[in-house]
Amino acid sequence: MKSKIDYNEIIKLIDLLEERKLSHFELEVEGLKISLGRSQAGAQPLEMVQIAPPAADTSKSALLTEVVQEEAQNNLHVVTSPMVGTFYRSPDPSSPAFVEAGETVKKNQTLCIIEAMKLMNEIEADVEGVVTEVYVKNGKPVEYGQKLFALKPL
């Protein structure tokens, strides 16, 4: 599920930069990278430095290579995080997890939620299969490309 970054969220980031007196701040969400920074001369209080798709990163390439190797070796399909955020197994703390290991899931079935910038992003299965492993604990931070679930395709 694609999330949109709206103007108000960017304003909140700028306010945070000012409030914390940070000189630089970067955020990457679903292929969009926002980099904010203060000008060196101090004449302008804040400038928008860059809003662009992220460049290829060797650590991201290494993560994706690891996922492809695991899929090939174990005949598994690995669902990875499409963004940086906080991983949640259920829609709220009092609800059961969306899926458990051993359960069969259908294509497009919600597996988890990743919260990024106060937006709740549902992560769905892109294949039909059986959940063989859940790699992340509830409430833990995840990185882009990090393994979330292993599915044995049907």
C-alpha positions as CSV (number, residue, x, y, z in Angstrom):
1,M,0.0,0.0,0.0
2,K,1.5,3.3,-1.0
3,S,1.3,6.2,1.4
4,K,1.4,9.8,0.4
5,I,3.4,12.4,2.2
6,D,1.3,15.5,2.6
7,Y,2.4,19.1,3.0
8,N,1.4,19.2,6.7
9,E,3.6,16.3,7.5
10,I,6.6,18.1,5.9
11,I,5.8,21.2,7.9
12,K,5.8,19.0,11.1
13,L,9.3,17.8,10.1
14,I,10.5,21.3,9.6
15,D,9.1,22.3,13.0
16,L,10.9,19.3,14.6
17,L,14.1,20.4,12.9
18,E,13.7,23.9,14.3
19,E,12.5,22.8,17.8
20,R,15.4,20.3,18.3
21,K,17.9,22.7,16.6
22,L,19.0,20.0,14.2
23,S,21.3,20.9,11.3
24,H,20.2,18.0,9.1
25,F,17.3,15.5,9.0
26,E,16.6,12.7,6.5
27,L,13.6,10.5,6.1
28,E,12.9,7.7,3.6
29,V,9.4,6.3,3.1
30,E,8.4,3.9,0.2
31,G,11.0,5.1,-2.3
32,L,10.7,8.8,-1.4
33,K,13.6,10.4,0.4
34,I,13.2,13.8,2.1
35,S,16.3,15.5,3.3
36,L,16.0,18.8,5.3
37,G,18.8,21.0,6.5
38,R,19.8,24.5,7.6
39,S,21.9,26.7,5.4
40,Q,25.5,27.0,6.4
41,A,25.6,30.8,6.4
42,G,22.6,31.0,8.7
43,A,21.1,33.8,6.6
44,Q,18.1,31.6,5.7
45,P,16.5,29.8,8.6
46,L,15.7,26.6,6.7
47,E,15.9,25.3,3.2
48,M,14.5,22.3,1.4
49,V,17.6,20.5,0.3
50,Q,16.3,17.5,-1.6
51,I,13.2,15.6,-2.4
52,A,14.1,12.7,-4.7
53,P,13.9,8.9,-5.1
54,P,16.7,7.3,-3.0
55,A,19.9,6.4,-4.7
56,A,21.0,2.7,-4.7
57,D,22.5,1.8,-1.4
58,T,24.9,-1.1,-1.0
59,S,23.4,-2.1,2.3
60,K,20.0,-2.3,0.7
61,S,21.4,-4.3,-2.1
62,A,23.0,-6.7,0.4
63,L,19.7,-7.2,2.1
64,L,17.9,-7.9,-1.1
65,T,20.6,-10.3,-2.2
66,E,20.2,-12.2,1.1
67,V,16.4,-12.4,0.6
68,V,16.8,-13.8,-2.9
69,Q,19.3,-16.4,-1.8
70,E,17.1,-17.5,1.1
71,E,14.1,-17.8,-1.3
72,A,16.1,-19.9,-3.7
73,Q,17.6,-22.2,-1.1
74,N,14.5,-22.9,0.9
75,N,11.8,-22.6,-1.8
76,L,10.3,-19.8,0.3
77,H,8.9,-16.4,-0.6
78,V,10.2,-13.7,1.8
79,V,8.0,-10.6,2.4
80,T,10.2,-7.6,3.1
81,S,9.5,-4.2,4.5
82,P,8.9,-1.6,1.8
83,M,9.8,1.2,4.2
84,V,11.4,2.2,7.5
85,G,8.9,2.2,10.4
86,T,7.5,0.4,13.4
87,F,6.2,-3.2,12.8
88,Y,2.8,-4.2,14.3
89,R,1.3,-7.7,14.0
90,S,-2.3,-6.6,14.8
91,P,-4.5,-3.6,14.2
92,D,-4.5,-2.6,17.9
93,P,-2.9,-4.0,21.1
94,S,-6.1,-5.8,22.2
95,S,-6.6,-7.6,18.8
96,P,-5.1,-10.9,17.7
97,A,-2.2,-10.9,15.2
98,F,-3.2,-10.7,11.5
99,V,-1.4,-14.0,10.9
100,E,0.5,-16.7,12.8
101,A,3.2,-19.1,11.7
102,G,1.5,-22.2,10.2
103,E,-1.5,-20.3,8.8
104,T,-2.4,-20.2,5.1
105,V,-2.8,-16.7,3.6
106,K,-4.3,-15.6,0.4
107,K,-2.8,-13.1,-2.0
108,N,-3.5,-9.5,-0.9
109,Q,-4.3,-10.6,2.7
110,T,-3.0,-8.2,5.3
111,L,0.0,-9.6,7.2
112,C,1.0,-6.7,9.4
113,I,1.0,-2.9,9.7
114,I,4.1,-0.7,9.5
115,E,3.7,2.8,11.0
116,A,5.7,5.5,9.3
117,M,5.2,9.2,10.0
118,K,2.0,8.5,11.9
119,L,0.6,6.7,8.8
120,M,-0.5,3.1,9.2
121,N,0.6,1.1,6.1
122,E,-0.9,-2.4,5.7
123,I,1.6,-4.9,4.3
124,E,-0.1,-7.5,2.2
125,A,0.9,-11.0,1.0
126,D,1.9,-10.9,-2.6
127,V,1.6,-14.6,-3.0
128,E,-0.8,-17.3,-1.6
129,G,1.0,-19.6,0.8
130,V,1.7,-20.8,4.3
131,V,3.4,-18.6,6.8
132,T,6.5,-20.5,7.9
133,E,8.2,-17.7,9.9
134,V,7.6,-14.3,11.4
135,Y,11.0,-12.5,11.6
136,V,10.1,-9.4,13.6
137,K,8.6,-8.9,17.1
138,N,5.6,-6.7,17.6
139,G,6.4,-3.0,18.2
140,K,10.0,-3.3,16.9
141,P,11.5,-0.9,14.3
142,V,12.1,-2.2,10.8
143,E,14.4,-1.0,8.0
144,Y,13.7,-0.9,4.3
145,G,14.2,-4.4,2.8
146,Q,14.2,-6.1,6.2
147,K,12.7,-9.6,6.2
148,L,9.2,-9.7,7.8
149,F,7.7,-13.0,6.9
150,A,8.6,-16.2,5.1
151,L,5.8,-17.9,3.1
152,K,5.8,-21.3,1.5
153,P,4.0,-20.7,-1.8
154,L,1.0,-23.0,-2.6
